[in-house]
């Protein structure tokens, strides 16, 4: 890269490179902020996902427990009904 000084007070090639580098820095800082924002959003979404997954697991476990209890209750009631039916037939 060749740098030529401008005696006429205009921008020389160093000034052009410096200005380009300044623009690059601003662009990179903006990109870095965007990445940080996206990362923050990702962390938030992952946290919400874990909470919802835990809640889903609890609901499913409770539903299985209620279902099992209802099955046992139904079996007991059927048995009782059969016993009462047999008693009435005698």
C-alpha positions as CSV (number, residue, x, y, z in Angstrom):
1,X,0.0,0.0,0.0
2,X,1.5,3.3,-1.0
3,X,0.8,6.5,0.9
4,X,1.3,9.8,-0.8
5,X,1.1,13.0,1.2
6,X,-1.1,15.7,-0.4
7,X,0.6,19.1,-0.2
8,X,-2.6,20.7,-1.4
9,X,-4.4,20.0,1.9
10,X,-6.7,17.3,0.3
11,X,-7.2,13.8,1.6
12,X,-4.1,11.6,0.9
13,X,-4.3,7.9,0.7
14,X,-3.6,7.5,4.5
15,X,-6.6,9.6,5.3
16,X,-8.7,7.5,3.0
17,X,-7.5,4.3,4.7
18,X,-8.1,5.9,8.1
19,X,-11.6,6.9,7.2
20,X,-12.3,3.4,5.8
21,X,-11.0,1.8,9.0
22,X,-13.2,4.1,11.1
23,X,-16.2,3.0,9.1
24,X,-15.1,-0.6,9.5
25,X,-14.8,-0.1,13.3
26,X,-18.3,1.4,13.5
27,X,-19.7,-1.4,11.4
28,X,-18.0,-4.1,13.5
29,X,-19.2,-2.5,16.7
30,X,-22.8,-2.5,15.3
31,X,-22.4,-6.1,14.3
32,X,-21.0,-7.0,17.7
33,X,-24.0,-5.3,19.4
34,X,-26.4,-7.2,17.1
35,X,-24.7,-10.5,18.0
36,X,-25.0,-9.6,21.7
37,X,-28.7,-8.8,21.2
38,X,-29.3,-12.1,19.4
39,X,-27.4,-14.0,22.0
40,X,-29.4,-12.4,24.8
41,X,-32.6,-13.3,23.0
42,X,-31.4,-16.9,22.6
43,X,-30.7,-17.1,26.3
44,X,-34.2,-15.8,27.1
45,X,-35.8,-18.2,24.6
46,X,-33.8,-21.2,26.0
47,X,-34.8,-20.3,29.5
48,X,-38.5,-20.1,28.5
49,X,-38.2,-23.4,26.7
50,X,-36.7,-25.1,29.8
51,X,-39.5,-23.7,32.0
52,X,-42.2,-24.8,29.6
53,X,-40.6,-28.2,29.2
54,X,-40.6,-28.6,33.0
55,X,-44.2,-27.5,33.3
56,X,-45.1,-30.0,30.5
57,X,-43.4,-32.8,32.3
58,X,-45.2,-32.0,35.5
59,X,-48.6,-31.8,33.8
60,X,-47.9,-35.1,32.0
61,X,-46.8,-36.8,35.3
62,X,-49.9,-35.5,37.0
63,X,-52.2,-36.7,34.2
64,X,-50.6,-40.2,34.4
65,X,-51.1,-40.2,38.1
66,X,-54.8,-39.2,37.8
67,X,-55.3,-41.7,35.0
68,X,-53.8,-44.5,37.0
69,X,-55.9,-43.6,40.1
70,X,-59.1,-43.5,37.9
71,X,-58.2,-46.9,36.4
72,X,-57.8,-48.4,39.9
73,X,-61.0,-46.7,41.0
74,X,-63.0,-48.0,38.0
75,X,-61.6,-51.5,38.6
76,X,-62.7,-51.3,42.2
77,X,-66.2,-50.0,41.3
78,X,-66.6,-52.8,38.7
79,X,-65.6,-55.4,41.2
80,X,-68.1,-53.9,43.7
81,X,-70.8,-53.9,41.0
82,X,-70.1,-57.5,40.2
83,X,-70.3,-58.5,43.8
84,X,-73.6,-56.6,44.3
85,X,-75.0,-58.2,41.1
86,X,-74.1,-61.7,42.3
87,X,-75.7,-60.9,45.7
88,X,-78.9,-59.8,44.0
89,X,-79.0,-62.9,41.9
90,X,-78.8,-65.2,45.0
